[in-house]
């Protein structure tokens, strides 16, 4: 429900290089890519930001660990978490 034009006006933090590449392909340029491509890496990046007045939108896998949400809750940072997709195993033929 978020238009690309509206999203382009927001700050986007990418989990890793592959996510950043996908975002760039739809016209979204992340301001930062996590150095460690894990939920813990995202938390380390978030710790460097002043988010007390922020509101994070977190599209994620339905199987995502709660590391990011737990951190934001502990810090009192507003969050809209959105399970965006259900991962499927890829079994090579």
C-alpha positions in Angstrom: 0.0 0.0 0.0 3.0 2.4 -0.2 3.6 4.0 -3.5 7.1 4.1 -5.0 7.0 7.8 -5.1 6.2 8.0 -1.3 8.9 5.4 -0.6 11.5 7.3 -2.5 11.0 10.2 0.0 11.9 7.9 3.0 15.3 6.7 4.3 16.0 3.1 3.4 18.5 0.8 5.2 19.3 -2.4 3.2 20.1 -5.7 4.9 22.8 -6.4 2.4 24.1 -5.9 -1.2 21.5 -8.2 -2.8 18.7 -6.3 -1.2 20.3 -3.0 -2.1 20.6 -4.2 -5.7 16.9 -5.1 -5.8 15.9 -1.7 -4.3 18.0 0.2 -6.8 16.3 -1.7 -9.7 12.9 -0.2 -8.6 14.4 3.3 -8.0 15.1 3.2 -4.3 18.6 4.1 -3.2 19.4 2.9 0.3 21.3 5.5 2.4 23.2 2.6 4.1 23.8 -1.1 3.6 24.5 -3.1 6.7 28.1 -4.1 7.0 27.1 -7.5 8.5 24.3 -8.9 6.4 22.2 -10.3 9.3 19.5 -9.0 11.6 22.2 -8.3 14.2 24.0 -6.2 11.5 20.9 -4.2 11.0 20.6 -3.6 14.8 24.2 -2.4 14.8 23.4 0.1 12.0 20.2 1.2 13.8 22.1 1.9 17.0 24.1 4.6 15.1 20.9 6.5 14.2 18.8 8.9 16.3 15.4 7.1 15.9 13.6 8.4 19.0 11.3 10.5 16.8 11.3 8.0 14.0 8.8 5.3 12.8 10.3 2.3 11.1 8.5 0.2 8.5 10.0 -3.2 8.4 9.0 -5.5 5.5 10.4 -8.9 6.2 10.1 -12.6 5.7 7.3 -14.4 7.6 10.1 -16.6 9.1 12.3 -13.6 10.2 13.7 -13.9 13.7 12.5 -11.1 16.1 15.9 -9.6 16.6 15.1 -6.3 15.0 11.6 -5.9 16.4 12.9 -6.8 19.9 15.6 -4.2 19.7 13.2 -1.5 18.5 10.7 -2.4 21.3 13.4 -2.2 24.0 14.5 1.2 22.7 10.9 2.5 22.5 11.2 3.2 18.7 7.9 3.0 16.8 7.7 0.1 14.3 5.3 -1.2 11.7 6.4 -4.7 11.0 5.0 -6.3 7.8 5.5 -9.9 7.0 6.0 -9.4 3.3 6.7 -12.9 1.9 6.9 -16.5 2.8 10.3 -18.0 2.0 10.3 -21.2 -0.1 13.1 -23.7 -0.3 14.9 -23.8 -3.6 15.8 -27.4 -4.4 18.2 -27.7 -7.3 17.0 -30.1 -10.0 
